[in-house]
Structure formats: structure tokens, C-alpha cells
Amino acid sequence: MHVLLIHQAFASIDEGGGTRHFELARYLIRQGHQFTIITSPISYLTGKTTGSSHKWIERQHPIEGMTIITCYTYPALHKSFFHRLINFISFMVSSTLAGLGVDHVDLVWGTSPPIFQGVTAWFLARLKRVPFLFEVRDLWPEFAISVGVLKNNLIIRASEWLERFLYSHADHVMVNSPGYIDHVKQHGAKQVSLLPNGADPDMFPQDNNGEHFRQRYQLEQKFLVSYAGAHGVSNDLGIVLETANLLRQFDDIQFIFMGDGKDKPALQQQAQEMQLNNVTFLPTLPKMEMAEALAASNACIAILKPIESFTKTYPNKVFDYMAAGRPVILAIDGVIRKVVEDANAGIPVSPGSAKELAEAVKYLSSNPERAWQMGASGREYLIKNFNRQDLANQLAGILEMMLRRKL
């Protein structure tokens, strides 16, 4: 089967960002499938160009059976909402043109957000007369409205119309969280499958103690509390800085921010103004280096703003933390809290509460044996329930089912 994936924010394991699609594709390629991915040269995290910005289109073959087509995209992703919109629309146009040249496709897979690339996937699928799989990774535009990114009523109505159009015109809708199922059905999806976020435990070997990471950043004697991921408006990282301020008298506790995003410069400035010597900002690490960074960590934070919409999400980072065998301090309510509680994988706290976050950090730093038990329990639970290889097999079943229906 030749799958054409339209994914503006696609990242391979030697890049920063979410690598779910690369990992899933790699598993399916081993089963004999072929993947062509159309993506953007602009990093979704940093807004910077990762390739040759002067070229209209580039092709790479990172592994046998995978072709990555990078096509021109308007570069000012993080300049303003207007420029971000132009960035999305430019990729929609360029990816459509690039997709016209991909032959012998059996299925087109579109993923959202950004939702506009779903238009490319729908159009190419209909033109090539093959099934259209639409994947929902975030509930856009609901999330954008909730955090105040989308305010214009006309744009909101147009976005909601587009959302309903894509759900109702997809041959199959795939969601990565059980919290999304009712929403997509109520907005027009007919056939829906859950393929949850997960992780590959083999990418996080337990014999790695992170010693080199600690030495590199002179953190040998610290209790490391790590956050890995986007630094954006949804992530509420100002609360983590408040937590660091509450714990500044504990010389052995150090907070590590790994990643990038539009809000990172402001967070760095805030930490400097607060004179937080117990906070270290690091760049986005490729997935291949993340194993050592998490191995060096004593606890990991997952946090989102205290908004009702976010109770429906399964953040990728939680599963990576669990795969690494690290206790999760979870400042998110809803479906992901149930996972952490069922797995006995960490300490849930109230979203938006720096005080509760600080108490959880103090508890784990004072109870290393309990922290280790939580990490081990979380890893065991992930291996049984959210193992990437098992999820790839489920994805193969969804794709094959779609092809059988088409015949």
C-alpha cells in the first residue's frame, strides 16, 4: 500500500517535535507499505526554516520506502495570527501542487492541526479516487477559540464550517484521544477510530542514567524536574516559573525547560526578571537525544491551561515520560489524568496551581524510592497499553479496512 501523508509539522527522529508519524510510518514500512510525506521546511516549534528556503521543492529518502517532499511555505509562522494564517494557506496550496505529482497512491492521510492541510488531503484523495483518512490530533478550532487565539466571528464560523466539511467528507476519521470521539461524531464524522498517542519503550533504554546530560549542563547533584515540549500559549509555563520561585530556597532542585515556541523568549525574560537560578532553558532536542535527557530527569511535568477543552486531550509528552520510566507531575484534568492515575505513574495536581505543583515536586524529591516506583509503574502500563508497535499494527488494520471498503 502506498500512503500519501500531508503533514505540515512532520518531524523525523533526528529533529525536534512530535515524531509519532515518522515512527508509525517506519513500522508500517517494515510490513511492506510505502509512504510519501509532504511537509513544510518551517519548524512548527521555532518558526525557523529547517531546509533550503530558496527551493520550491526538495525530496529526501531517509529510509527505504519513505519519501519526504518538502515544499515552499510562507516563513513568518510566529509573527502574528495573520501571518500564521498565510503560512497555513501557503502550505495548503503548495502541498496540493506537490501532491499532484505523486503517482500510484492507494490512500491519502491528512492530519490536523493545522486543519487547512486537510483540504489538500481531501482534494488529492478525490482527484486520485482513493480513500481519505482524516486524523484529528487537536480539536481545532475549539482549542484556538478557548485560548483566545481565534476571536473574529467570521473566521470562527468559517473554521467551524471547514471542520464539519472535512469530518463529513472523510472516508474515515481517526482521533488520538478518547475525549475527541463524541466531538467529531457530533460534527459530522461517520466512521471513527481511536489510535491513541503512545511511545516506543525501546527508544528509552533503562540502563541509561543520563550521566552525560547532567555533566554537559553541570547538573550532577541536582534533583531535575523537566518539561519537554512546546512553549506556547496553551502550555501555561508561567505557572512552572511560579513553582520554581516557590522552591528557590531548595538548592538541590533544578527546573529544565526543553523545547521551543512563540512564548519562549517571554518566559526566559520572566525567569531573568525573577532571578530564578533554579531554571535552565535548553533548545528542542531531537527524539534520539530525548532518551538521555529524560533519563537524567528525576520527575517530569505535563501542563496545560485550566480550560475545559484541554480535559479531552492525550498529550504526547506524558507517554514519553512514562516510557522513560519517570514519574509524571500532571497539571491537566480529564482523560489523561485517568491514564496517569490508572497507571499509578505520578501525581496529578490542579491545573493553574503553582502551590500544588511545588508540593508535588517537594514530595518526589524527598521520596526518591516512591518516585522510582511511580516511574516503573508508568513504564509497565505504557508497554501493555500504549506501545507504539502495537498502535502501528492497529493503524495498519485501519488502513487495510479502508481499502477493502473501497473495493
N, C-alpha and C positions, 0 to 999 in steps of 0.2 A: 504494500500500500504506500502510495506517495502522498504525504500530508503537506499542505501549504499552510504555514502558520504566519499570521500577521500579528506582530508584537513589537510595538514601538520601543518598549523598555526591556527587550530581551537582553539577558546577560549570561555569559558563559562562566565557568568556574574560575577562570583567571581574571575576572572582573568583579567590581563591587556591585551590590544589588541582589535582587532575588533571582536565584538560579533554578527555580522549580522547573521551568520549561526545558532548559538545557538538560537537566538530569532525567526528566521523564522521556525526552526525545532520545537520549543516549540509551536508555533501557530498551525502548521500542526498536531502535536501530539494530540492537543485538538480536532482536527477534526477526529481523529481515525487512523491517519497514524503512522507508526513506523520508527524510524531512528537508524541506526548503523553508527557511525562515526569512521573512522580510522585516527589517528593523531600521532604527534610526542611528545616526552617528552621534547624536546628542545624548549625553548621560542624563537619565531621568532624575538622578540624585543631585548631581552637581550643576547641571545645565551646561556643561562644557563639552566640546567636541572631542570624541574619543578616537576618531579616524582622520581621514583626509577630507577636510571640509570643502576643498575645491572640486572634488569629484562628484559627478551626478550619481554614479552608482558604483559600488565595489562588490566583489564576490570573494568569499572565503570558504575554505573546506577544512574546518578544524578537525573533523574526524570523518572517516569513510562513511558515506551515507547521509551526511549533513552538509547542506549548502546554506550559507548565510549571505543574504543580499542586503547590503546597507545602502539606503537611498537618501538623497538630499532631503533635509528638513530645516525649516527656518530656525536659526540658532538661539534666539533670545527667549529661552524657555522660562526663566525665572525673573524676567524684567518686570512684568506686570501681568494681570489677568488677561488683558487684551493680547499681549504678545504670546502668552501661553496658548490662547485660543488659536492664534495664527499658526503657532508651532504644530498644534494638533491637526489643523486643517491641511497644512502643507504636507504633513506625513500622509494624511488620508489620500491626497492627490498623487503624490509621488509613489506611494506603495501600490496604488491601483495601477499606475502605469508600469511599474516594475513587475507586478503580478501578471500582467497580460503576456509577458514573455516567458512565463514558467509553463512548460508543457507537461502533458501526461499526469495531471493531478487527479487523485481519486477523492480527496476530501479537503475542504478549506476550513481552517480553525481560526476563529477570531477571538480576541480576548480583551476584556475591558476591566479597568480604565486604561487609557482614555477611550471613551465609548465611540469616538469617531472612526477608529480603525475597524470597528465592527461593520461600518458601512462598506469599507473596502472588501472585507471578507464576504459579506452578503453579496455584493455586486459580482465579485470574481466567481463565487460559487454558482450563482445563477448563470453567468456567462459561460462557464465551463460545464454546466449541467451536472454538478456533483453536490453531495450533501454539505450543508453549512452547520458547523458546530460553533455555538457562541458560548464562551466561557465568561462567567461573572466572578471577578476577584474582589471587587468592591461594589457597593450599591451606589453607583453614580447615576443620577445626580443627587440622590438623597444625602450622601455624606457631605458633598460640597455645599449643599444648602444648610446642613446642620452646623457646619463650622463657619458659615458666613462667607465662603468664597463665592458662591453664586447668590446674587441679590436682585439682579434685574428680572422682573416678572416675565418679560418677553422671552429672555434667554432660558429661564426656568421652564416655561411652558414648552418651548421648542425642544429642550433637552428631555423632558418627560415624554413628549411625543416620540422622539427618536428612540428612547429606551423601550417604549411599548412596541414600536415598529420592529426593532431588532429581536426582541423576545418572541414576538408572534410570528416572525418570518424565519426564525431559525428552525432547522430540522430537529435540533436537539439543543437544550440549554444545560450547561454544566456549571455547578457552583462549587466553591471551595469551603463553604461553611454551611452547616445545617440551618443557621439563622437566616439564610438567604432564600430558602426554598419557598416559603409562603409568599414572600415579596414577588419573586419572579413569576410565580403562578398567577398571582393576583394582577400582574401587569402584562399578561398575555402569553407566557410560556406554556407550551402544551406538553412536551416531553422533557423531563428534568431529571438529572442525575447528580449525586453528590460525589465529588472527588476531593476530599479534604486536603488541606495543606498537611505536610508531613516533613520528614527528613530522612536522610540516609545515615544510619548509625555508623556505617563503615567509614564515613568521612570524618568521624570524631573518635579516633582510637583512644582507649582508656589508659594506655601506657604512656601517654604524653602528659607531662605535668606542667607544661607551659614555661619551663625554666628560661628558655631563650627569650621569650617575650618579656618576662619580668626583668631579665638582665638588660635587654635592649633599652627599656624605658626606666631603668633604675627603680624598680618596684619590688625588690626581692622580699622585703619584710612586711609588705602591706597585705591587708585584707581587701581584695579587689572586688568592687561592685561594678559590673559592666552593663552598659547599654549599647546595643549594636543595631543600627538601622537608620532610617530616615530622620532628619532633623527638620520637621515641618510643622505646620500649624496644627495638625491633628495630634501630634505626639506629646504635647504638654510637658516638654522637658524643663520648662521653668520650675515645675514642681520638684524635679530631681535636684536642681540647683538649690532650691529652698531646703531640701533634705540635707544636702551637703553642708549648708550653712548651719543647720541644727546640730550636725555631728562634727563640726570643725575642731572641737576640743579633743576628739579621738584621733591621735596622730597615726594610728595604725590603719585607719580606714581611708581608702582612696577610691574615688569615683572615676570611671573611664567611659568617655563618650566616643564610640567608634561609628563613623558614618559621615553623612553629608546631607545637605538640603538647604532650602531657602533661608531657614531661620538660624542656621549655624553661626554666621557672623554675629548676629544679635545675642545669641547665647554666650558666645565667647566674650563679647563685650560686657555682658551682665556678670559673668563669672569674674572678670577682671575688676569690675567696679566693686563687687562684693568681697574682693581679695580672698578668693577661695583657692587656697593652696592645695586643697584635697580633691581637686578636679583636674583631670587631664583630658584634653581633646586630641583624638587621633583621626587620621583620614579614613575613608572607606577602605576596608581590607577585602581583597579577593577571597572568594569562598575557600580556596585552597589554603589560605593563611588564617582563616577564621577559626579553624580547629585549635591551633596553638593559642590564639587569643582567649578563646573560651576555656581552654584547659588551664590557663593561668588565672582565670577568674574564680572567686570563691562564691559568688552569687551573681545573678543576672536580673535586670529589671525589664519588664514589659509594661508600657504605659500608654494610655490614650486619654484624650479629654473626657470628662464625665458627661457624655452625651448619649442619649438613649440609642441612637443609631449604631453606636460602636459596641453595644451589647450583642450584636449579631455576628461579629467578625471573628475569624480564626487567624490571628497574626502569625506570619511565618516565623518570626524570631522565637516565639515560645517553643516551637517544635525543635528548632536548632539548639536552644538552651537545654531542652530535655534530652536530645540526642547526645549532647556533650556531657550529660550527667551532672548538670549544675542546678542547684535549687533556684526556682523562679520566684521573684517578688513581683506579684501581678497586681497592677493598678488598673484593671479592666474588669468590668462585671459582664455577666451574660454567659454565652455558650463556651467561651474559652476558660472561664472560671470553673465551669463544671469539669472540663478536662483536667485542669491542674488539681482540683480537689479529688476527683476520682483516682488520679494517678498518685496522690499524696506527694506531689512534685514541688511543693513550695508553699509560700504564704500569700494568700490573697489579702489585699488591703483596699480601702475605699478609694476610688479614683478621685484625684484632686486633693488628697490629704498628704501633705509633706510630713506631718506628725506621725501618721501610721506607717508611712514608708520608712521613716527614721527608726521607729521601734522595731520593724521587721529586720532592718539591717543590723541593729544592735543585737537582736536575738540570735541571728545567724552567726555573727562574729563572736558571740560569747558561747555558742554551742556548735562547735565545728563537727562533732560526731553526728548531731541531728541534721546539720546542713548536708553532710555527706549522704546520710540515709535518704533524704529527700531527693537529692540528685540521682542516686542509684535507682530509686523507685520510679522516678520520671523517665529515665532511660529505658528501664524494663517495660514500662507501659507503652512507650513510643514504639519499641521494637514489635510489640504484639499488635498495636492498633494503628500506627501511623508510619509504618516503614515505607520508604519511597519505592522500593522494588515491588511491594505488594500493591501500592497505588498505581504503579505503572502497568501492572497486569490488569487492574480494573479499567484503566484508561484504554488499553488495547481492546478489552471487551466492549467498551462503549463505541469505539471507532468501528469495530467489526460489525456490531449490531446496526450501526447507521448504514453501512454499506449493504448489508443484507436487506434492509428495508427498501433501499433504492432499487435493488434488482427486481 
